[in-house]
């Protein structure tokens, strides 16, 4: 019998999947690939269920002769192994980033003189309801909260981009790109106090209170499913910090980053140009320990941010603090630098990794932005945060648009560089 192959990356089986299987059976023996988690999160939604559960789910479908693992987004390896006569897929891959997968499959099957069958994507009220329920489930706190830890086990580098409202959250949620035959997307969101304050027109000195910042968290949680890392600044008083940790955990936030400074918060990129005081190791460890004790789950992460390099105290001080903070219960270490080269960050990471192979390392390459994620990974970095790029890119564009409307007394001159409103609206899902 001819071999008919299709690949599923889904948490549920609905009428659309069964339609593909029924169509496939007309042509031969049906083999279904289940995309593994590591590949699935590069372009699709984070799976709700384990790979093993998804594999067993497909095995139960009537008419499926064999179920296999597909361990890459593109089909090269699986086609080489199975040599299918047909590949069948829904026609939804004609649009967006999935076109790259479609092109890959057509190219492979042309070389093998095989055939690609495209089935009209099935839309009905039942499927739409199921999809909506799955999306809502992904956004539930108990699923979202643990997702950052899961990503650390699946990704070489967890890529995090700054958000400051629901719309920027949707950009991070839905942006998928194709590059050299690979699909990729951001893994998580960084809710920066700098960008949150800036969006509200306030200075970045912890002036925007936690009630307001939690409102921003809720705006983003309401329309997205990806994990959030929250910028906790200095954390304030220990008594306040533990309360805020409990609130963040309950909301479904995955982690808080707290920096080892005290006093009026000043942005670290000012360095020694402004007065900044680093906390004592003992007091900061007490803050970490107190927060860890009140957690209700093992999913939430407290990430200790070290300011030693910012304050010119050297690598040894940073290493000493990192080891102390880990012993106090910190789930990860963020090392911060405002230098234009990554040399001191690399040195810190290399020295830290000599005795600690497992604690995740976090960096924010704002000033040393020439460094690639691959280079950072080679030095033991696990999480890369792009901390303010969306804010910094939108303000110049909006200011330029405002000036040109004033200059020309109409909006025609700005039209070729602004997004059609229907494209923006399309980001927003309707229930």
Secondary structure by P-SEA (a helix, b strand, c coil): cbbbbbbbbcccccaaaaaaaaaaaaccbbbbbbbcccccccccccccccaaaaaaaaaacccccccccccccccaaaaaaccccbbbbccccccccaaaaaaaaaaaaaaacbbbbbccccccaaaaaaaaaaaaaaacaaaaaaaaaaaaacccbbbbbbbccaaaaaaaacbbbbccccccccccccccaaaaaaaacccccccccaaaaaaaaaaaaacccbbbbbbccccccaaaaaaaaaaaaaacccccccccccccccccccccccbbbbccaaaaaaaaaaaaaacccccbbbbbbbccccccccaaaaaaaaaaaaaacccbbbbbbccccaaaaaaaaaaaaccccccbbbbbccccccccaaaaaaacccccccccaaaaaaaaaaaaaaaaaaacccccccccccccaaaaaaacccc
